[in-house]
Amino acid sequence: MKLTLKIWRQKGPKEKGRFETYKVEANPHMSFLEMLDVLNEELIAKKEEPVTFEHDCREGICGTCSLVINGQPHGPNKGTATCQLHMRHYKDGDIIVIEPYRAAAFPVLKDLAVDRSAFDRIIQAGGYVSVNTGAAQDGNAIPIEKEQAARSFDAAACIGCGACVAACPNASAMLFVSAKVSHLALLPQGKVEARRRALAMVKQMDAEGFGMCSNVTACEVECPKEISVTNIARLNREYLSSAVASETKV
Amino acid sequence: MNCNVTAAWRASRRGAYMANPCFTQIHPTCIPQSGDYQSKLTLMSESLRNDGRVWVPKSQEDAKAIREGKKTGNDIKEENRDYFLERRYPAFGNLVPRDVASRAAKVACDEGLGVAPTGLAVFLDFQDAIMRYGKSKAHSMGLHNPGDSKIRELGEQVVEEKYGNLFEMYEKITGENPYKLPMKIYPAVHYTMGGLWVDYNLETNIPGLFAIGECNFSDHGANRLGASALMQGLADGYFVLPYTIGQFLSQEIRTPKFDPDAKEFLDTEKDTRERLERMVNVKGNQSVESFHRRLGKIMWDYCGMSRNADGLKKARKMIQELREEFYRDVFVPGAINDYNPELEKAQRVADFFELGELMVVDALDRNESCGGHFREEYQSEEGEALRNDEDYAYVSAWEYKGWDEDPVLHKEELVFENVELKTRSYK
């Protein structure tokens, strides 16, 4: 199949970017990133600079790939990261527009790669639990009911890719932060830091320049891991309770 | 590419020993190759073999018809199927270890019985599991005389609960529905049991350089068990290192702060800059990716699921020639001070050449078949691995001597005090 790609090219964070048009011959079995690999090999053969895009595991678990494809983060399919999107969902002659995530807190580094280290700083602010090293604790000593564990697990499925931010008209990171807070808040291991976690993570989120949540819920629709917006309600609850209960100033 | 050997290999170039590099785990349940452009052969969880039955058609004609798309797995009658793992290993059936299952799949495909267009795939079939689970579900629901379609529907629900995410992943990649058609799988490289040599305190032979988790060689022997890489990271980090690193640090308490302008730092910086410049300045005609693929093909063909001395010798020469060609003709676009993923990839591939050669050297040294290392010369009449505990019960720890010199072998003898060394039979 012959495709026309309109790809955002930008030399560096301070440079002005623009769309460039490329033609590529793809095979329906290719993944979207493999199609870009083919394009890059062609560009390299012509001694041109290849398109920079991020990728690593290529099986939807690392959260490194991004891309806004025809206006949708991670492309058209539900519950799918860009690396899991295959070209059989496109047809011969299609025009595909590929852009980086657009958000003030995710500055473009080069072409389609953005700097998502704001997420790392949010995690550093509170997305962890303290665990003693030494003898392992007996698993039976901390019983957790199945449904509770499943809810925590569903929140923990967040791969931190940032599609929620890219999808949100306010570039809010609430779905990401709420998934990380929920994952830990639902388990007994997370109770130690519970009083300060939500406060600290939200404070960092605001400092990074992410917008506010206005319940658009586009984040849930585009999330490759189908994280539910009910987590945002839980975050708000956690935030309120930690604002009241926190003993240390955050 | 973000998961690579660079950190460990850099340590090895500075004198840390690299142990057991030839032990490579080939995972049996991966999605088969579909084209040259493919960036990875996605691994599906081993748990699939709990319920899936591995088979190929008995006749080459049937296999050919499937390859050409004239038949599907469902068209092959029960009596014309060869459930080769169940046949060869009746005691363990489809649950034999990864190396055994992988080699058996290779043997079947080498005999012309492969079921993908490339000839490199076997079936992993859930039809029996679906019907079995469906029957027991119907029974527990108190349904009397449920029809086949009801049983199938219930069975598919049970299988979906157990493996739903894996089936979904398979369908996303291949576009085939594994509830209706048997899955196609083929072995692919998964894990290297080898890594930096460490002692019981997880310290390498370089004082103060500790290596924990997957980058060391310590826990997996010649063939790692499922899920044990995660276990190793946790065990090393939670239960070992906190008790051992303190010993080293206690000696260092009076060591003054290092001067970042010390000769060692400046030399290393210069070294790195020269290495980067060298690659960008080649300005040849071939992409980094093309070298990576050619190296991968050499490793897969000669140092993969089965190896032999002639092939390994040939592979070593091919790797050396390819490496020379790389430094003569690679094209790395962009500059060294930019965000330059191609330059980064070139660094990784340059390290892979050296590690790849060491894997071949280690595989040549080990004249036995053991775990993830199968030498064709050392097999029983039935094609099973033949170990040689008399001569090879040692960890091979290799010392780097320079990129054009032979590495030096140090042996750590394996001493068993409480257990007897035995060969396990899966028959």
Chai-1 contact restraints between the chains, C-beta under 6 A:
chainA,res_idxA,chainB,res_idxB,connection_type,confidence,min_distance_angstrom,max_distance_angstrom,comment,restraint_id
A,H29,B,S34,contact,1.0,0.0,6.0,A-B,restraint_1
A,M30,B,Y37,contact,1.0,0.0,6.0,A-B,restraint_2
A,E34,B,Y37,contact,1.0,0.0,6.0,A-B,restraint_3
A,E34,B,S39,contact,1.0,0.0,6.0,A-B,restraint_4
A,V38,B,Y37,contact,1.0,0.0,6.0,A-B,restraint_5
A,E41,B,S287,contact,1.0,0.0,6.0,A-B,restraint_6
A,I44,B,S287,contact,1.0,0.0,6.0,A-B,restraint_7
A,E49,B,P333,contact,1.0,0.0,6.0,A-B,restraint_8
A,T52,B,P341,contact,1.0,0.0,6.0,A-B,restraint_9
A,D56,B,N2,contact,1.0,0.0,6.0,A-B,restraint_10
A,R58,B,S39,contact,1.0,0.0,6.0,A-B,restraint_11
A,R58,B,K40,contact,1.0,0.0,6.0,A-B,restraint_12
A,E59,B,T42,contact,1.0,0.0,6.0,A-B,restraint_13
A,Q84,B,K172,contact,1.0,0.0,6.0,A-B,restraint_14
A,R88,B,G175,contact,1.0,0.0,6.0,A-B,restraint_15
A,L109,B,Y339,contact,1.0,0.0,6.0,A-B,restraint_16
A,K110,B,Y339,contact,1.0,0.0,6.0,A-B,restraint_17
A,T133,B,Y238,contact,1.0,0.0,6.0,A-B,restraint_18
A,T133,B,P242,contact,1.0,0.0,6.0,A-B,restraint_19
